Amino acid sequence: MQNQALTQLVICGGGTAGWMSAAALSKMLQGRVQITLVESEEIGIVGVGEATIPMIRRFNQALEIDEDAFVKATQGTYKLGIEFVNWGRRGERYMHGFGRFGPELWGLPFEQYWQKLYQAGKARDLGDYMVTRVAAYRHRFMRARPDLQGSPLADMQSAFHFDASLYARFLRQYAEARGVRRVEGKVLRAERRGEGRHPDHIAALLMEDGRRVEGEFFVDCSGFRGLLIEQELKTGYDSWTDLLPCDRALAVPCASVESITPYTRATAHQAGWQWRIPLQHRTGNGHVYCSRYISDDEATAVLLANLDGEALADPRPLKFVTGMRRKVWNQNVVAIGLASGFMEPLESTSIHLIQTAIQRLVDFFPSRAFEPADIEEFNRQARWEWERIRDFIVLHYHLNQRDDSAFWKACAAMPVPATLKHRIALYESHGRIVRDGAELFAEVGWVQVLHGQNARARGYHPLVDLVPEEDIQAYLDNVQGVVAKCADFMPGHDAFLAEHCAAPR
Ligand SMILES: Cc1cc2nc3c(=O)[nH]c(=O)nc-3n(C[C@H](O)[C@H](O)[C@H](O)COP(=O)(O)OP(=O)(O)OC[C@H]3O[C@@H](n4cnc5c(N)ncnc54)[C@H](O)[C@@H]3O)c2cc1C
C-alpha cells in the first residue's frame, strides 16, 4: 500500500485553541508532520480570564509541562471548585468541589449513606465531607500527595485559573521550540483544491498581503468567526439558545484582593450570572447575560457594581450563540475552540473541550484518503460530548426557585431534554445518579449541583438500610473529621503560591 501519511498541517488562529493544538500536536506527532500556525496580532484573541477543570493536568502531563513554570508564566492560581451564589434562591450558595467524598462502603457511594442521615436531619452539609470544598472556603491549598496513601490528600483534585493571553504565549514558546512555524498576518479567504480525489478540500489560505499558506489538513482555530469551517465551508450551526438563552458577555479585570481564593465564583444576577476568576496580578470578571431580559447598559452597571476592587479597563463586550457546528470536521477542516461552537463558561468546560478535541484528532488522524467513516465517528463523539455537558449546564438554570425575575422564571419553566428530566426524576426518587457512559461530569458533580439547586431526594438506596444507622453515623463523622484535619494540614493558598510559583508583579 502506498504511503498515505499527511505531511502538512495548518492551524488557522493562535488563541488558546490554536496554541494548545500546536503545542500538543508538535509533541504527539514528533515532527513527522510539518505544522504551520497562522495568526493575526491585529485581530487578537478572546483572552478573557480563564478557569479550568482538573482534566487540564492530563494535558500538562502529556506535554511534560513544569507546573511551577506554567503557573508563574500565566499569573496562575489554583482552583478547587466553583462556588455558585444565588442559583437556587437568592442568598443561597453552594460549591461544586473537585474530587470525591468519602470512600465507598460495601459497594455503595458515600452520597447514598449521606442521603439517609441527611433526610433524618442527622448529617452535616454535603460540602463538609469533601476536602476540596472545605479547603477552598478556608483559602487553603496543596497539591495532591500520592505518598499519603489512604488520605483524601493522596488524590486531591485541583485545576488552575490563568491569564489566557499569557497561556497562549507560554504554549507558543513550547510549540515553536518543537518546530511549529508561525506565520503572522491576516487570512482573507481559503482556496479550494478544485481537482483530484477531494476537489472541495481546502488547498491553501490566502493572506491579505498575497502570500499563500498551503496545507493538506487544516485546523480551524479562528474563533467565533469560523473562518474555514463556516465562512468558507458553510457547515451550519445548531443553536441551543432555547435551553441556554444567554447571548452576551461583558468582561473586565479588576484589582485583586489580599487573600486569593482557590475557587471560581459564579454569582447569578437578574438575567444571567457573573464570573470571578482570581489571578495573581488581577481578578477576571465577566457578566454573562440574556439580551432579551436586560440591556447592555444595565448589564454593565450590574457587573461594575459587583467587583472586588477598582476596574482596570473598560468592560469588553462579546456576543455569542450557544451551540455547535453541525459538523466539527468537514472536508479537510477540523474546528477546535470557539470555531467549533460555544458553551458558556459556567462549568469552565471550553478549554477541556479543546483538549479532548485535540486527543480525538490524534485518535482519528486522517491519511490522504480522508475516510468518511473516521470523519463521521469524530463528529458523532464530539456531539455526544458537547450535548452531555450542555445538559449539565442547563440543570443549573432550570432547577432554580427564584421568583424575583422573569428570566429565572422562564428558565425554570422551559422544556428540557427528556434525558435531563429523567436524571432529575431518578435523583428525586432514591437519590440515584446515573452517569451516562464516559461523560465528563461524574456522579459526584451531579449530586453537588442537584442538591445545591435544591433538588431533594424522597428516599435513598434501599441497600443502605442493611447497615446499622450508628455505623453510618460513625462513617460520616469519620469522613468529616478526616476532611477537617486535612484542611488544617494544608498551607494557605497565598503562602503556597509565594513559595512555589509566585509570578512577576
Ligand atoms: C465570555 C467568555 C468567557 C470564557 N471563559 C472561559 C473559562 O473561564 N474557561 C474556559 O475553559 N473557557 C472559557 N471561555 C472559552 C475560551 O475563551 C475559549 O474557548 C478559548 O479562548 C479559545 O478561543 P479560540 O482560541 O477558539 O479563539 P480566539 O481566542 O478568538 O482566537 C482566534 C485566533 O484566530 C485568529 N484569527 C481570526 N481571524 C483571523 C484571520 N482572518 N487571519 C488570521 N488570524 C485570524 C486570531 O488572531 C486569534 O489568534 C470563555 C469564552 C468567552 C467568550
The ligand as a MOL file (V3000), in Angstrom:
LIG
                    3D

  0  0  0     0  0            999 V3000
M  V30 BEGIN CTAB
M  V30 COUNTS 53 58 0 0 0
M  V30 BEGIN ATOM
M  V30 1 C -17.0300 35.4010 27.7510 0
M  V30 2 C -16.1970 34.1650 27.6920 0
M  V30 3 C -15.6720 33.6110 28.8570 0
M  V30 4 C -14.9220 32.4210 28.8100 0
M  V30 5 N -14.4380 31.8680 29.9580 0
M  V30 6 C -13.8300 30.6530 29.9060 0
M  V30 7 C -13.3800 29.9910 31.0700 0
M  V30 8 O -13.4410 30.5130 32.1680 0
M  V30 9 N -12.8750 28.7400 30.9300 0
M  V30 10 C -12.7640 28.1200 29.7300 0
M  V30 11 O -12.3220 26.9730 29.6690 0
M  V30 12 N -13.1280 28.7670 28.6140 0
M  V30 13 C -13.6740 29.9880 28.6770 0
M  V30 14 N -14.0790 30.6030 27.5320 0
M  V30 15 C -13.7980 29.9910 26.2640 0
M  V30 16 C -12.3820 30.2940 25.9000 0
M  V30 17 O -12.1270 31.6750 25.9640 0
M  V30 18 C -12.1330 29.8180 24.5010 0
M  V30 19 O -12.5480 28.5110 24.3710 0
M  V30 20 C -10.6760 29.8860 24.2190 0
M  V30 21 O -10.1770 31.1520 24.4860 0
M  V30 22 C -10.4400 29.5070 22.8140 0
M  V30 23 O -10.6120 30.5750 21.9740 0
M  V30 24 P -10.1410 30.3760 20.5000 0
M  V30 25 O -8.6850 30.1340 20.5100 0
M  V30 26 O -11.0090 29.3640 19.8910 0
M  V30 27 O -10.4940 31.7510 19.7940 0
M  V30 28 P -9.7550 33.2010 19.8720 0
M  V30 29 O -9.1730 33.4730 21.2080 0
M  V30 30 O -10.7650 34.1710 19.3470 0
M  V30 31 O -8.5930 33.0820 18.8500 0
M  V30 32 C -8.8000 33.1860 17.4730 0
M  V30 33 C -7.4800 33.2990 16.7450 0
M  V30 34 O -7.7200 33.3120 15.3670 0
M  V30 35 C -7.0100 34.3810 14.7780 0
M  V30 36 N -7.7260 34.8450 13.6000 0
M  V30 37 C -9.0500 35.0520 13.4580 0
M  V30 38 N -9.3220 35.5050 12.2140 0
M  V30 39 C -8.1450 35.5420 11.5680 0
M  V30 40 C -7.7670 35.9400 10.2730 0
M  V30 41 N -8.6480 36.3860 9.3740 0
M  V30 42 N -6.4710 35.8770 9.9350 0
M  V30 43 C -5.5340 35.4440 10.8170 0
M  V30 44 N -5.8460 35.0520 12.0670 0
M  V30 45 C -7.1290 35.1200 12.4380 0
M  V30 46 C -6.9240 35.4240 15.8640 0
M  V30 47 O -5.8670 36.3200 15.6270 0
M  V30 48 C -6.6760 34.5460 17.0740 0
M  V30 49 O -5.3160 34.2430 17.1400 0
M  V30 50 C -14.7410 31.8070 27.5710 0
M  V30 51 C -15.2210 32.3930 26.3960 0
M  V30 52 C -15.9350 33.5750 26.4510 0
M  V30 53 C -16.4480 34.1770 25.1880 0
M  V30 END ATOM
M  V30 BEGIN BOND
M  V30 1 1 1 2
M  V30 2 1 2 3
M  V30 3 2 2 52
M  V30 4 2 3 4
M  V30 5 1 4 5
M  V30 6 1 4 50
M  V30 7 2 5 6
M  V30 8 1 6 7
M  V30 9 1 6 13
M  V30 10 2 7 8
M  V30 11 1 7 9
M  V30 12 1 9 10
M  V30 13 2 10 11
M  V30 14 1 10 12
M  V30 15 2 12 13
M  V30 16 1 13 14
M  V30 17 1 14 15
M  V30 18 1 14 50
M  V30 19 1 15 16
M  V30 20 1 16 17
M  V30 21 1 16 18
M  V30 22 1 18 19
M  V30 23 1 18 20
M  V30 24 1 20 21
M  V30 25 1 20 22
M  V30 26 1 22 23
M  V30 27 1 23 24
M  V30 28 2 24 25
M  V30 29 1 24 26
M  V30 30 1 24 27
M  V30 31 1 27 28
M  V30 32 2 28 29
M  V30 33 1 28 30
M  V30 34 1 28 31
M  V30 35 1 31 32
M  V30 36 1 32 33
M  V30 37 1 33 34
M  V30 38 1 33 48
M  V30 39 1 34 35
M  V30 40 1 35 36
M  V30 41 1 35 46
M  V30 42 1 36 37
M  V30 43 1 36 45
M  V30 44 2 37 38
M  V30 45 1 38 39
M  V30 46 1 39 40
M  V30 47 2 39 45
M  V30 48 1 40 41
M  V30 49 2 40 42
M  V30 50 1 42 43
M  V30 51 2 43 44
M  V30 52 1 44 45
M  V30 53 1 46 47
M  V30 54 1 46 48
M  V30 55 1 48 49
M  V30 56 2 50 51
M  V30 57 1 51 52
M  V30 58 1 52 53
M  V30 END BOND
M  V30 END CTAB
M  END
